[in-house]
């Protein structure tokens, strides 16, 4: 698995854990960094993982608004937690992370959905992120305003 794919997977796990614990992603990220420092058998948290988690945290309110608006027939809190957190992280990367091609952000999210969620999840994740990709220029303008 490529380094960036591993970093995305780790970022997803951090965002998911924070959601499940009802705590901030910064707290979970700090726990992961401390864990590595105290136990060198634990993998380090990569710079790209930190960049994704911190970027997501900066835009979490807007990301959740977008998901609530465009996830047809799904309330954010009724959506499967795995799907919700995959989409949250991928939406950040797709909309605000200029160094990642759109197709890569979407494909990586679909792969996470295949690995961690239901059989229907990859199509759901792909469809919702595809909508965000189509709206990206407008969403970026709104975010910069």
Phi, psi and omega per residue, in radians:
X1 nan 2.339 -3.123
X2 -1.146 2.702 -3.080
X3 -1.013 -0.748 -3.127
X4 -1.200 -0.605 3.079
X5 -1.124 -0.736 3.086
X6 -1.102 -0.698 3.131
X7 -1.130 -0.709 3.105
X8 -1.121 -0.741 3.129
X9 -1.071 -0.762 3.133
X10 -1.148 -0.732 3.107
X11 -1.082 -0.753 3.083
X12 -1.016 -0.788 -3.124
X13 -1.080 -0.657 3.110
X14 -1.180 -0.814 3.134
X15 -1.107 -0.731 3.120
X16 -1.106 -0.804 3.139
X17 -1.069 -0.744 3.117
X18 -1.068 -0.740 3.127
X19 -1.083 -0.781 -3.107
X20 -1.210 -0.622 3.140
X21 -1.459 -0.219 -3.101
X22 1.203 0.639 -3.114
X23 -2.227 3.084 -3.119
X24 -1.390 2.651 3.078
X25 -1.140 -0.504 3.107
X26 -1.103 -0.685 3.125
X27 -1.136 -0.782 3.137
X28 -1.166 -0.720 3.097
X29 -1.041 -0.806 3.115
X30 -1.079 -0.689 3.090
X31 -1.058 -0.737 -3.134
X32 -1.150 -0.699 3.113
X33 -1.141 -0.785 3.109
X34 -1.083 -0.709 -3.139
X35 -1.043 -0.764 3.114
X36 -1.120 -0.710 -3.138
X37 -1.122 -0.599 -3.102
X38 -1.555 -0.288 -3.115
X39 -2.490 1.762 -3.060
X40 -1.215 -0.074 3.028
X41 -1.355 -0.323 3.098
X42 -1.401 2.393 -3.129
X43 -1.186 2.571 3.094
X44 -1.219 2.783 3.054
X45 -1.555 2.067 -3.068
X46 -1.241 2.799 3.091
X47 -1.043 -0.680 -3.123
X48 -1.192 -0.652 3.055
X49 -1.045 -0.819 3.133
X50 -1.078 -0.726 3.135
X51 -1.060 -0.773 3.134
X52 -1.144 -0.808 -3.098
X53 -1.138 -0.800 -3.125
X54 -1.188 -0.652 3.080
X55 -1.132 -0.762 3.076
X56 -1.021 -0.816 -3.106
X57 -1.046 -0.613 3.141
X58 -1.171 -0.512 -3.037
X59 -2.029 0.221 -3.009
X60 -0.948 -0.743 -3.121
X61 -1.076 -0.830 3.133
X62 -1.159 -0.687 3.124
X63 -1.072 -0.807 3.130
X64 -1.125 -0.623 3.047
X65 -1.063 -0.778 -3.132
X66 -1.101 -0.781 3.133
X67 -1.095 -0.784 3.138
X68 -1.080 -0.619 -3.122
X69 -1.294 -0.736 -2.962
X70 -1.831 -0.131 3.076
X71 -1.473 1.586 -3.043
X72 -1.038 2.232 3.086
X73 1.146 0.338 3.097
X74 -2.264 2.129 2.951
X75 -1.402 2.539 -3.083
X76 -0.981 -0.771 -3.094
X77 -1.397 -0.166 3.072
X78 -1.707 -0.217 3.118
X79 -1.194 2.497 3.064
X80 -0.918 2.332 -3.061
X81 -0.999 -0.654 3.129
X82 -1.089 -0.879 -3.126
X83 -1.076 -0.784 -3.124
X84 -0.987 -0.771 -3.074
X85 -1.382 -0.541 3.014
X86 -1.101 -0.828 -3.125
X87 -1.148 -0.694 3.123
X88 -0.988 -0.894 -3.087
X89 -1.184 -0.757 -3.138
X90 -1.176 -0.605 3.094
X91 -1.089 -0.746 3.071
X92 -1.011 -0.904 -3.061
X93 -1.098 -0.715 -3.118
X94 -1.146 -0.786 -3.016
X95 -1.515 -0.690 -2.977
X96 -1.962 -0.230 -3.063
X97 -1.713 1.673 -3.036
X98 -1.150 -0.389 -3.079
X99 -1.386 -0.051 -3.111
X100 -1.970 2.155 3.039
X101 -1.066 2.505 -3.104
X102 -0.946 -0.800 -3.100
X103 -1.068 -0.623 3.128
X104 -1.185 -0.803 3.131
X105 -1.020 -0.765 -3.130
X106 -1.187 -0.829 -3.113
X107 -1.061 -0.734 3.136
X108 -1.118 -0.684 3.100
X109 -1.140 -0.725 3.108
X110 -1.091 -0.690 3.113
X111 -1.114 -0.716 3.077
X112 -1.088 -0.711 3.113
X113 -1.107 -0.687 3.096
X114 -1.105 -0.673 -3.086
X115 -1.352 -0.674 -2.947
X116 -1.957 -0.167 -3.005
X117 -2.204 -2.769 -3.029
X118 -1.451 3.001 3.117
X119 -1.119 -0.507 -3.130
X120 -1.461 -0.274 -3.023
X121 -1.136 -0.723 -3.138
X122 -1.003 -0.699 3.125
X123 -1.183 -0.709 3.111
X124 -1.083 -0.865 -3.132
X125 -1.067 -0.808 3.141
X126 -1.063 -0.773 -3.114
X127 -1.141 -0.791 -3.120
X128 -1.175 -0.770 3.113
X129 -1.188 -0.566 3.059
X130 -1.089 -0.678 3.079
X131 -1.115 -0.771 3.100
X132 -1.078 -0.676 3.125
X133 -1.075 -0.778 3.126
X134 -1.092 -0.601 -3.100
X135 -1.607 -0.027 -3.000
X136 -0.889 -0.827 -3.140
X137 -1.004 -0.758 3.128
X138 -1.182 -0.734 -3.122
X139 -1.128 -0.650 3.091
X140 -1.158 -0.729 3.121
X141 -1.079 -0.768 3.130
X142 -1.108 -0.676 -3.128
X143 -1.195 -0.580 -3.115
X144 -1.425 -0.279 -3.091
X145 -1.320 nan nan
